[in-house]
Amino acid sequence: MAFFVKAAIVMGVATLGSAVIGSVGAGKQARRAAGNKARLEDKLQTLENERQPIINPYAGVGSLSGMITDLSDMVSNPFANLGVATSAAEIEIEEADIALANTLDILRATGASAGGATALAQAALQSKKGVAASIEQQEAANEKARAQGQANLEKMQMAEAQRVQSGLFGEAQRMQEVGVKGKSFVYGEKERRETEQLNRVQAQITGQAQAEVAARQNQTAMLAGGVSALGNIGSSVIGAYGAQQANTNLVNSDRRLKKNIKLIGVSPKGLNIYAFEYINKKYGKGLWQGVMSDEVPKHAVINHSNGFDKVDYSKLDVTFKQV
């Protein structure tokens, strides 16, 4: 029995040693996975810190309102400074006066009558009236042209003011649209990057966590396998020990193998107990105590392949022993 106990201890130690070694290896894998997870997270953080900042492509867009110029002050009334053409009229009046003076000199020299002078004066007066009427006509035409020019000027000024107002309003509206688009673009890019970063980190954490869990499970399985194997070894040893004990209980008890047979007693169940020696010393040397196979119940007798009977003493109330 001591041999089997020692064998079980040796095998158990070897099995547990193997399980412990495997468990240690699995533990190292788990720690390695945890270390890789931390290292990858640091690397990811470094990459994130080194990424170029998101830019707003519309940030450099400026207002174009400065390019719009109010041209209304460049419009003028071409008829505003029209004058009356008095030079010709003045010359004509001067010539009429000169002609009248010459005529009066001639009349005085020739002794003409006063009636002739009066006629000449009236003729000069009519000439001046004609000149005055011509001047009035020019002034009326100039006032009409001046009014028409003022109307055209106001119309052009209004059109220019409307153009400037429309340009300023359109530019303000365009700048508002650009501002909204720029903010939307920046927000969308930041949201996309943050989402990608979260997904990458989560994927890495999940992968390394799965590796760590798998290693821990492998470690547990190693220990459980060692314990199970140890139990199996124990069962096997116990079985082997039982088998050996069973074989030990099987004793060569065929009468033909014995000599010097002498009845020395009877068992409580009435079995004869003999003292004897084995003819062939390989079955045992010296004097032995036991039964004869031909006198015991058949369920305790085993027919061996060598042609001699063996008896299972575990089924009898007799002890086989050397005396």
Sine and cosine of phi, psi and omega as CSV:
sin_phi,cos_phi,sin_psi,cos_psi,sin_omega,cos_omega
0.00,0.00,-0.59,0.81,0.03,-1.00
-0.86,0.51,-0.61,0.80,0.01,-1.00
-0.88,0.47,-0.69,0.72,-0.02,-1.00
-0.93,0.36,-0.60,0.80,0.06,-1.00
-0.88,0.47,-0.72,0.70,0.03,-1.00
-0.88,0.47,-0.68,0.73,0.01,-1.00
-0.89,0.47,-0.66,0.75,0.01,-1.00
-0.90,0.43,-0.66,0.75,0.02,-1.00
-0.89,0.45,-0.72,0.70,0.00,-1.00
-0.88,0.48,-0.74,0.67,-0.02,-1.00
-0.92,0.40,-0.61,0.79,0.03,-1.00
-0.90,0.43,-0.70,0.72,0.03,-1.00
-0.88,0.47,-0.68,0.73,0.01,-1.00
-0.90,0.45,-0.68,0.73,-0.01,-1.00
-0.91,0.42,-0.73,0.69,0.03,-1.00
-0.90,0.44,-0.61,0.79,0.04,-1.00
-0.87,0.49,-0.71,0.70,0.04,-1.00
-0.89,0.46,-0.67,0.74,0.02,-1.00
-0.91,0.42,-0.66,0.75,0.01,-1.00
-0.90,0.43,-0.68,0.74,0.02,-1.00
-0.87,0.49,-0.72,0.70,0.03,-1.00
-0.89,0.45,-0.64,0.77,0.02,-1.00
-0.90,0.43,-0.66,0.75,0.04,-1.00
-0.88,0.47,-0.67,0.74,0.03,-1.00
-0.89,0.46,-0.67,0.74,0.03,-1.00
-0.90,0.43,-0.62,0.79,0.05,-1.00
-0.89,0.46,-0.64,0.77,0.06,-1.00
-0.89,0.45,-0.66,0.75,0.04,-1.00
-0.88,0.47,-0.65,0.76,0.02,-1.00
-0.89,0.45,-0.72,0.70,0.02,-1.00
-0.91,0.41,-0.59,0.81,0.04,-1.00
-0.90,0.44,-0.66,0.75,0.03,-1.00
-0.90,0.44,-0.67,0.74,0.03,-1.00
-0.90,0.44,-0.66,0.75,0.04,-1.00
-0.90,0.44,-0.66,0.75,0.04,-1.00
-0.89,0.46,-0.63,0.78,0.02,-1.00
-0.88,0.47,-0.71,0.70,0.01,-1.00
-0.91,0.42,-0.65,0.76,-0.01,-1.00
-0.91,0.42,-0.68,0.73,0.01,-1.00
-0.91,0.41,-0.58,0.81,0.04,-1.00
-0.91,0.41,-0.65,0.76,0.06,-1.00
-0.90,0.44,-0.66,0.75,0.01,-1.00
-0.89,0.45,-0.67,0.74,0.02,-1.00
-0.89,0.46,-0.65,0.76,0.01,-1.00
-0.90,0.44,-0.64,0.77,0.04,-1.00
-0.89,0.45,-0.70,0.71,0.03,-1.00
-0.88,0.47,-0.63,0.77,0.01,-1.00
-0.91,0.42,-0.64,0.77,0.00,-1.00
-0.92,0.38,-0.48,0.87,-0.05,-1.00
-1.00,-0.01,-0.03,1.00,-0.01,-1.00
-0.93,0.37,0.56,-0.83,0.03,-1.00
-0.94,0.35,0.55,-0.84,-0.05,-1.00
-0.93,0.36,0.45,-0.89,0.08,-1.00
-0.95,0.30,0.73,-0.69,-0.01,-1.00
-0.95,-0.32,0.40,-0.91,0.10,-0.99
-0.99,-0.14,0.94,-0.34,-0.05,-1.00
-0.91,0.42,-0.26,0.97,0.00,-1.00
-0.99,-0.16,0.09,1.00,-0.09,-1.00
-0.89,0.45,-0.53,0.85,-0.04,-1.00
-1.00,0.08,0.02,1.00,-0.02,-1.00
-0.97,0.25,0.80,-0.59,0.01,-1.00
-0.90,-0.43,0.16,-0.99,0.02,-1.00
-0.96,0.28,0.62,-0.78,0.03,-1.00
-0.98,-0.19,0.18,0.98,-0.06,-1.00
-0.90,0.44,-0.43,0.90,0.01,-1.00
-0.92,0.40,-0.32,0.95,0.01,-1.00
-0.99,0.13,-0.19,0.98,0.00,-1.00
-1.00,0.01,0.83,-0.56,-0.07,-1.00
-0.90,-0.44,0.70,-0.72,0.07,-1.00
-0.99,0.16,0.92,-0.40,-0.08,-1.00
-0.99,-0.16,0.15,0.99,-0.09,-1.00
-0.90,0.43,-0.51,0.86,-0.01,-1.00
-0.96,0.27,-0.16,0.99,0.03,-1.00
-1.00,0.05,-0.19,0.98,0.00,-1.00
-1.00,0.06,0.74,-0.67,0.00,-1.00
-0.75,-0.66,0.30,-0.95,0.03,-1.00
-1.00,-0.08,0.94,-0.33,-0.03,-1.00
-0.92,0.39,-0.23,0.97,-0.03,-1.00
-0.98,-0.21,0.08,1.00,-0.10,-0.99
-0.92,0.39,-0.51,0.86,-0.11,-0.99
-0.94,-0.34,0.43,0.90,0.04,-1.00
-0.92,0.39,0.68,-0.73,0.05,-1.00
-0.91,-0.42,0.16,-0.99,0.03,-1.00
-1.00,0.03,0.72,-0.70,-0.01,-1.00
-0.97,0.23,0.98,0.20,-0.09,-1.00
-1.00,0.00,-0.23,0.97,-0.08,-1.00
-0.88,0.47,-0.74,0.67,-0.02,-1.00
-0.91,0.42,-0.63,0.78,0.01,-1.00
-0.91,0.42,-0.67,0.74,0.02,-1.00
-0.89,0.46,-0.65,0.76,0.03,-1.00
-0.89,0.45,-0.65,0.76,-0.03,-1.00
-0.91,0.40,-0.65,0.76,0.02,-1.00
-0.91,0.42,-0.67,0.74,0.00,-1.00
-0.88,0.47,-0.66,0.75,0.02,-1.00
-0.91,0.42,-0.60,0.80,0.02,-1.00
-0.91,0.41,-0.65,0.76,0.02,-1.00
-0.90,0.44,-0.68,0.73,0.00,-1.00
-0.89,0.46,-0.69,0.72,-0.01,-1.00
-0.90,0.44,-0.63,0.77,0.01,-1.00
-0.91,0.41,-0.68,0.74,0.00,-1.00
-0.89,0.46,-0.66,0.75,0.02,-1.00
-0.89,0.46,-0.65,0.76,-0.02,-1.00
-0.91,0.41,-0.65,0.76,0.02,-1.00
-0.90,0.44,-0.61,0.79,0.03,-1.00
-0.89,0.46,-0.64,0.77,-0.01,-1.00
-0.92,0.39,-0.66,0.75,-0.02,-1.00
-0.90,0.43,-0.65,0.76,0.02,-1.00
-0.89,0.45,-0.65,0.76,-0.05,-1.00
-0.92,0.38,-0.56,0.83,-0.06,-1.00
-1.00,-0.06,-0.10,1.00,0.01,-1.00
0.96,0.28,0.54,0.84,0.00,-1.00
-0.93,0.37,0.25,-0.97,-0.07,-1.00
-0.98,0.17,0.25,-0.97,0.01,-1.00
-0.92,0.38,-0.43,0.90,0.00,-1.00
-0.91,0.42,-0.57,0.82,0.02,-1.00
-0.92,0.39,-0.61,0.79,0.01,-1.00
-0.92,0.40,-0.62,0.78,0.01,-1.00
-0.90,0.44,-0.65,0.76,0.00,-1.00
-0.89,0.46,-0.64,0.77,0.01,-1.00
-0.91,0.40,-0.64,0.77,0.00,-1.00
-0.89,0.46,-0.64,0.77,0.02,-1.00
-0.91,0.41,-0.62,0.78,0.02,-1.00
-0.89,0.45,-0.62,0.79,0.02,-1.00
-0.92,0.39,-0.62,0.79,0.02,-1.00
-0.89,0.45,-0.67,0.74,0.01,-1.00
-0.89,0.45,-0.60,0.80,0.02,-1.00
-0.90,0.44,-0.66,0.76,0.00,-1.00
-0.92,0.39,-0.60,0.80,0.03,-1.00
-0.88,0.47,-0.61,0.79,0.04,-1.00
-0.90,0.44,-0.63,0.78,0.03,-1.00
-0.91,0.42,-0.67,0.74,0.01,-1.00
-0.88,0.47,-0.65,0.76,0.01,-1.00
-0.90,0.43,-0.61,0.79,0.03,-1.00
-0.90,0.44,-0.64,0.77,0.02,-1.00
-0.91,0.42,-0.68,0.74,0.01,-1.00
-0.87,0.49,-0.64,0.76,0.03,-1.00
-0.89,0.45,-0.65,0.76,0.03,-1.00
-0.91,0.42,-0.65,0.76,0.01,-1.00
-0.90,0.44,-0.66,0.75,0.02,-1.00
-0.90,0.44,-0.66,0.75,0.02,-1.00
-0.91,0.41,-0.62,0.78,0.00,-1.00
-0.92,0.40,-0.66,0.75,0.02,-1.00
-0.89,0.45,-0.65,0.76,0.03,-1.00
-0.90,0.44,-0.70,0.72,0.01,-1.00
-0.91,0.42,-0.62,0.78,0.01,-1.00
-0.90,0.44,-0.66,0.75,0.02,-1.00
-0.91,0.41,-0.67,0.74,0.04,-1.00
-0.89,0.45,-0.66,0.75,0.03,-1.00
-0.90,0.43,-0.64,0.77,0.04,-1.00
-0.89,0.45,-0.64,0.77,0.03,-1.00
-0.90,0.44,-0.71,0.71,0.02,-1.00
-0.89,0.45,-0.63,0.78,0.01,-1.00
-0.89,0.46,-0.74,0.67,0.00,-1.00
-0.88,0.47,-0.60,0.80,0.02,-1.00
-0.90,0.43,-0.70,0.71,0.01,-1.00
-0.92,0.39,-0.62,0.78,0.04,-1.00
-0.89,0.45,-0.66,0.75,0.02,-1.00
-0.90,0.44,-0.69,0.72,0.01,-1.00
-0.88,0.47,-0.66,0.76,0.00,-1.00
-0.92,0.38,-0.66,0.76,0.04,-1.00
-0.89,0.46,-0.64,0.77,0.04,-1.00
-0.91,0.41,-0.64,0.76,0.03,-1.00
-0.89,0.46,-0.70,0.72,0.01,-1.00
-0.90,0.43,-0.69,0.72,0.00,-1.00
-0.88,0.47,-0.68,0.74,0.02,-1.00
-0.90,0.44,-0.67,0.74,0.02,-1.00
-0.90,0.44,-0.69,0.72,0.01,-1.00
-0.90,0.44,-0.66,0.75,0.00,-1.00
-0.91,0.40,-0.70,0.72,0.02,-1.00
-0.89,0.46,-0.64,0.77,0.00,-1.00
-0.93,0.37,-0.65,0.76,0.04,-1.00
-0.89,0.46,-0.66,0.75,0.02,-1.00
-0.91,0.42,-0.65,0.76,0.02,-1.00
-0.89,0.45,-0.66,0.75,0.00,-1.00
-0.91,0.42,-0.60,0.80,0.06,-1.00
-0.90,0.44,-0.69,0.72,0.02,-1.00
-0.90,0.44,-0.66,0.76,0.03,-1.00
-0.90,0.44,-0.66,0.75,0.02,-1.00
-0.88,0.48,-0.68,0.73,0.01,-1.00
-0.91,0.42,-0.71,0.71,0.00,-1.00
-0.89,0.45,-0.64,0.77,0.01,-1.00
-0.90,0.44,-0.70,0.71,0.02,-1.00
-0.90,0.43,-0.64,0.77,0.03,-1.00
-0.90,0.43,-0.64,0.77,0.00,-1.00
-0.90,0.43,-0.73,0.68,-0.01,-1.00
-0.89,0.46,-0.69,0.72,0.00,-1.00
-0.89,0.45,-0.70,0.71,-0.01,-1.00
-0.89,0.46,-0.65,0.76,0.00,-1.00
-0.92,0.39,-0.68,0.73,0.02,-1.00
-0.90,0.43,-0.66,0.75,0.00,-1.00
-0.90,0.45,-0.66,0.75,-0.01,-1.00
-0.91,0.42,-0.71,0.70,0.00,-1.00
-0.90,0.44,-0.69,0.72,-0.01,-1.00
-0.90,0.44,-0.63,0.78,0.02,-1.00
-0.91,0.42,-0.70,0.72,0.03,-1.00
-0.88,0.47,-0.66,0.75,0.00,-1.00
-0.89,0.46,-0.71,0.70,0.03,-1.00
-0.88,0.48,-0.67,0.75,0.00,-1.00
-0.90,0.43,-0.67,0.74,0.00,-1.00
-0.90,0.44,-0.72,0.69,-0.01,-1.00
-0.88,0.47,-0.69,0.73,-0.01,-1.00
-0.90,0.43,-0.65,0.76,0.02,-1.00
-0.90,0.44,-0.67,0.74,0.01,-1.00
-0.92,0.40,-0.69,0.72,0.01,-1.00
-0.88,0.47,-0.68,0.74,0.00,-1.00
-0.90,0.45,-0.70,0.72,-0.01,-1.00
-0.89,0.46,-0.73,0.68,-0.01,-1.00
-0.94,0.34,-0.57,0.82,0.05,-1.00
-0.91,0.42,-0.63,0.77,0.04,-1.00
-0.90,0.43,-0.65,0.76,0.03,-1.00
-0.90,0.44,-0.65,0.76,0.01,-1.00
-0.91,0.41,-0.69,0.73,0.02,-1.00
-0.89,0.46,-0.68,0.74,0.02,-1.00
-0.88,0.48,-0.65,0.76,0.02,-1.00
-0.91,0.41,-0.66,0.75,0.03,-1.00
-0.90,0.43,-0.65,0.76,0.04,-1.00
-0.90,0.43,-0.63,0.78,0.05,-1.00
-0.90,0.43,-0.63,0.78,0.04,-1.00
-0.89,0.46,-0.71,0.70,0.03,-1.00
-0.90,0.44,-0.66,0.75,0.00,-1.00
-0.89,0.45,-0.61,0.80,0.03,-1.00
-0.88,0.48,-0.74,0.67,0.00,-1.00
-0.90,0.43,-0.70,0.72,0.02,-1.00
-0.89,0.46,-0.64,0.77,0.03,-1.00
-0.90,0.44,-0.63,0.78,0.03,-1.00
-0.91,0.42,-0.69,0.72,0.02,-1.00
-0.90,0.43,-0.67,0.74,0.01,-1.00
-0.90,0.43,-0.68,0.73,0.02,-1.00
-0.89,0.45,-0.61,0.79,0.03,-1.00
-0.89,0.45,-0.66,0.75,0.05,-1.00
-0.89,0.45,-0.66,0.76,0.02,-1.00
-0.90,0.43,-0.64,0.77,0.03,-1.00
-0.89,0.45,-0.68,0.73,0.03,-1.00
-0.87,0.50,-0.68,0.73,0.02,-1.00
-0.89,0.45,-0.67,0.74,0.00,-1.00
-0.90,0.45,-0.67,0.74,0.01,-1.00
-0.89,0.45,-0.69,0.72,0.01,-1.00
-0.89,0.46,-0.65,0.76,0.04,-1.00
-0.90,0.45,-0.69,0.72,0.00,-1.00
-0.91,0.42,-0.64,0.77,0.03,-1.00
-0.90,0.44,-0.66,0.75,0.04,-1.00
-0.89,0.45,-0.66,0.75,0.03,-1.00
-0.90,0.45,-0.65,0.76,0.01,-1.00
-0.90,0.43,-0.64,0.76,0.03,-1.00
-0.89,0.45,-0.62,0.78,0.06,-1.00
-0.89,0.46,-0.68,0.73,0.03,-1.00
-0.92,0.40,-0.57,0.82,0.03,-1.00
-0.90,0.43,-0.59,0.80,0.03,-1.00
-0.94,0.34,-0.31,0.95,0.05,-1.00
-1.00,0.09,0.92,-0.40,-0.08,-1.00
-0.87,-0.50,0.65,-0.76,0.10,-1.00
-0.90,0.43,0.96,-0.28,-0.07,-1.00
-0.84,-0.55,0.32,0.95,0.05,-1.00
-0.95,0.33,0.75,-0.66,-0.03,-1.00
-0.84,0.54,-0.50,0.87,-0.07,-1.00
-0.95,0.32,-0.27,0.96,0.01,-1.00
-1.00,-0.04,0.01,1.00,-0.16,-0.99
-0.87,-0.50,0.29,-0.96,0.06,-1.00
-0.57,-0.82,0.20,-0.98,0.01,-1.00
0.80,0.61,0.71,0.71,-0.05,-1.00
-0.97,0.22,0.75,-0.66,-0.04,-1.00
-0.61,-0.79,0.81,-0.59,0.03,-1.00
-0.94,0.34,0.79,-0.62,-0.03,-1.00
-0.83,-0.56,-0.13,0.99,0.00,-1.00
0.08,-1.00,0.04,-1.00,0.02,-1.00
-0.77,-0.64,0.66,-0.75,0.01,-1.00
-0.97,0.23,0.25,-0.97,0.04,-1.00
-0.83,0.56,-0.48,0.88,0.01,-1.00
-1.00,-0.04,0.13,0.99,0.11,-0.99
1.00,-0.01,0.26,0.97,0.04,-1.00
-1.00,0.07,0.69,-0.72,0.02,-1.00
-0.95,0.32,0.66,-0.75,0.02,-1.00
-0.91,-0.42,0.78,-0.63,-0.09,-1.00
-0.86,-0.50,0.39,-0.92,0.23,-0.97
-0.95,-0.32,0.66,-0.75,-0.09,-1.00
-0.33,-0.94,0.12,-0.99,0.11,-0.99
-0.81,-0.59,0.47,-0.88,0.08,-1.00
-1.00,0.10,0.67,-0.74,0.04,-1.00
-0.91,0.42,-0.72,0.69,0.03,-1.00
-0.99,-0.11,0.88,-0.48,-0.11,-0.99
-0.91,0.41,-0.19,0.98,0.00,-1.00
-0.93,0.36,-0.36,0.93,0.04,-1.00
-1.00,0.09,-0.20,0.98,0.02,-1.00
0.52,-0.85,0.64,-0.77,0.00,-1.00
-0.97,-0.24,0.57,-0.82,0.05,-1.00
1.00,-0.07,-0.26,-0.97,-0.09,-1.00
-0.99,-0.11,0.70,-0.71,-0.04,-1.00
-0.83,-0.56,0.35,-0.94,0.04,-1.00
-0.85,-0.52,0.73,-0.68,0.00,-1.00
0.00,-1.00,-0.38,-0.93,-0.04,-1.00
-0.89,-0.46,0.08,-1.00,0.10,-1.00
-0.96,-0.29,0.73,-0.69,-0.10,-1.00
-0.88,0.48,-0.44,0.90,-0.04,-1.00
-0.99,0.15,-0.01,1.00,-0.03,-1.00
-0.91,-0.42,-0.04,1.00,-0.07,-1.00
-0.97,-0.26,0.29,-0.96,0.03,-1.00
-0.84,0.54,0.57,-0.83,-0.10,-1.00
-0.90,0.44,-0.47,0.88,-0.04,-1.00
-0.94,0.35,-0.24,0.97,0.03,-1.00
-0.99,-0.16,0.01,1.00,-0.06,-1.00
-0.97,-0.24,0.72,-0.69,0.04,-1.00
-0.89,-0.45,0.82,-0.57,0.07,-1.00
-0.99,0.12,0.95,-0.30,-0.05,-1.00
-0.98,0.20,0.37,-0.93,-0.04,-1.00
-0.93,0.37,-0.33,0.95,0.01,-1.00
-0.99,0.15,0.01,1.00,0.04,-1.00
1.00,-0.07,-0.11,0.99,0.01,-1.00
-0.96,-0.28,0.52,-0.86,-0.03,-1.00
-0.99,0.11,0.51,-0.86,0.15,-0.99
-0.85,-0.53,0.45,-0.89,-0.01,-1.00
-0.86,-0.51,0.71,-0.70,0.06,-1.00
-1.00,0.00,0.98,-0.19,-0.09,-1.00
-0.93,0.36,-0.26,0.97,0.03,-1.00
-0.93,0.36,-0.26,0.97,0.01,-1.00
-0.98,-0.18,0.08,1.00,-0.03,-1.00
-0.88,-0.48,0.27,-0.96,0.06,-1.00
-0.99,-0.17,0.49,0.87,0.01,-1.00
-0.86,-0.52,0.66,-0.75,0.05,-1.00
-0.98,-0.18,0.79,-0.62,0.08,-1.00
-1.00,0.08,0.82,-0.58,-0.01,-1.00
-0.37,-0.93,0.29,-0.96,0.06,-1.00
-1.00,0.01,0.67,-0.74,-0.04,-1.00
-0.85,-0.52,0.00,0.00,0.00,0.00
